[in-house]
């Protein structure tokens, strides 16, 4: 596994050498940001340039792939103007899950309203609902366990926003969020910590039912 501080610092040096002042922001998201990384975890960088061409993407790939375990690098890269016009419902969790390494993300974010945050929660729940119902109807039986694992992983990110809307507290990791939850919400996050183990004691139908019922509550909840 990488040491994230050292790795991102090396990435920053390489990107500065290639892009100079065109590199306006670099941050870290994901499991390394949350302190939950494993050997298989991706390294989620957030990169803003003044603008981004395919030649820039080629150069960027060359820098990050040359780093230790650079094949695990992924994440977000964008031009500053596009980012300023990014759909705002996506930006609240994006902001909260990003650690600054070069520049401050807040400088480049458009204003994010309470309505934007609510829409983000609802859109996340609607996407999960569609994914789950489509998978329940049409996925091959042998694929269902892996599909559910991904759905319970995705539920964490929606749950972070929902819990913030309910309590005003934003918890950046599953371990921080779990004690703040009760009932089905607690079980959903607990299941997601090790879904294959959880599934040995529960049916796939129960997994679908519990997550779909929670998504329904999110979609119909009045947050404002």
Phi, psi and omega in degrees: 000151178278163167261111193300320180300313181294316184296313181292325176298320177292320177298318180298316179299316180294318181291323176297321181296327182274316189256344180056225183291349177291338176279109184255344179202143170218130179219176181231135176236184168081200188294327176291324175295322184273353184075027182241016186290149172238180181301332183265003186290143171287161175250105191266099177269149170243121184230130173242128171248170176300319172202164187229124173248172176296326175298322176297318179296321176299315180295319179298313179302318180300321180293307187288326180289339179281348181279160175305131182056031182296342177293346179267357180291137176207201174117213195234130173223138189201158171278154186298320183291318177299318182296322180296340180249017181293146177307125191287338180294340180271346195274337181295305178295329176301313179297314186289338182259015184243127174261129181286135172238329179214115186080179179237123182302323182306329181299329188254358181277139169287166176300139180242120183266168174301321178299319178300318181295317178298316179297323177299318178296315182293318179294321175298317180292322179293321178296317177296319179300313179298314181301316182290314181293319177298316181293319180298322182282319196238345183289146175296141182308323182288347180264350190295321182298316181290326177296315179295322178302316178294322180295319180289330173294315180294328181299328179303317184291324175290320181298323177304314183289317179299316180294324176299317181295329180279324191240341185084000180252135177248118182258126191273352179222162178298321181295326177286322184287322189306313181293344180275355186250162176217165173061222184296325180298317178298317182293323179298313180290321177299316178299320182292340179296324175207077188299318179303321178292315179302321184291337178294338181255001183220159179274158175298324180298319177298320180296316177298312184301313185296316183287323177294321179297320178293318177301320179298319178296319180296315183295330183258358181285143176263101183277344182205000000 
